[in-house]
Amino acid sequence: MAQLISGNVGFPQDVEWRGRTVCTGIWKAPVQGAARARRLNLDGDSQGDTAGHGGEMRAVMVYQFDSYRHWAAELGRDDFVHVQFGENFTVEGLHDDEVRIGDRYRIGTAVLKISKPRVT
């Protein structure tokens, strides 16, 4: 059974990267309590690069916790924390090979529909 481990939000920030300034919304923090899901994001959240992220069909990014385990082993690290990959929902039990476009999931009172593959 799938379980929400962490709900995460954050606003974009300008950062220096490879000699230029870019706007990124990757840094998020866990929400304490509920956050309303809206058409384009969760309350308290926004995307920095709306050409590559966000919009009605990519309003919420979900990341499977088993992927954390994979990358920790692959990179020889033990310091990953929830929201390391900029996801809005860190989940347990929704494996990438089991989730399909069109699937619907209830989180609290919201029903969210898988609309596009995750592109990382």
C-alpha positions, 0 to 999 in steps of 0.5 A, a space after each residue: 500500500 502506498 504511503 505519503 512520507 513527506 509533503 514539501 513546498 518552496 518558492 523559486 530562488 535565483 542561484 549562480 550556476 555555471 557562470 549564470 543566474 538561474 531561477 530554480 524551485 528545487 529547494 523545498 521544505 516539509 509542510 507541517 499539517 495540510 497544504 491545499 492542492 491547486 490547479 498549478 501547485 500546492 499552497 506555498 509552492 511554485 516552479 522556477 523553470 515553468 518551461 520545463 516544470 509546472 503547469 496544469 499537467 505537471 503541478 505536483 512532482 512525486 518521488 518514490 523513496 526507493 529511488 532514494 535508496 537506489 541513488 544512495 547506493 549508486 553514489 555511495 552516500 548516506 546523507 539524503 533526506 526527504 525532498 532531496 530531489 525537489 519533489 512535492 510528495 515523497 512516497 513509499 510504495 508507488 514504484 515507477 514500474 507500477 504507476 500508469 498515466 491516468 491512475 488516480 491517488 487520494 492524498 487527504 481530501 485531494 484526488 490527484 491524477 497521473 498525467 505525465 511521466 516524471 522527467 528528471 
